[in-house]
Every structure is written in structure tokens, then in C-alpha cells.
């Protein structure tokens, strides 16, 4: 994979924070039935999901997740 696909830019990060999905493509090689094949797999690149703390409605402040379990 080329380095340009792995670069994190402010624009990509900001779009993710605003709710847009950042899709990426994983490419590789796989051995199946004794034959080498290539594959392309779409996946989520960046995510604004934060599982350590609960983000308050203002979108800035957070509190420990234990308060909302």
C-alpha cells in the first residue's frame, strides 16, 4: 500500500468528526486452495467513536463512561 493512502489529513479527520464516514481499502494476498490470489476489502478508515468516555451533547466535553451504563 502506498504512503498516500495512509496519510491522516486535517480534512479527513474533520469530516469524520462531523459525522461523515471515512472509507478505506485493504488490499493484500491470500493463499486459497494452493493458489495465490489478491483481494480488496472495504473498511472503515477513521471513526469518531470514542469508547472510553461519554461525549456530552455539546460535542466537546466528556465524562467517564461509568456514569451512563
Buried (B, 14 or more C-beta within 10 A) or exposed (E): EEEEEEEEEEEBEEBBEEEEEBEBEEEEEEEEEEEEEEEEEEEEBBEBEEEEBBEEEEEEEEEEEEEEE
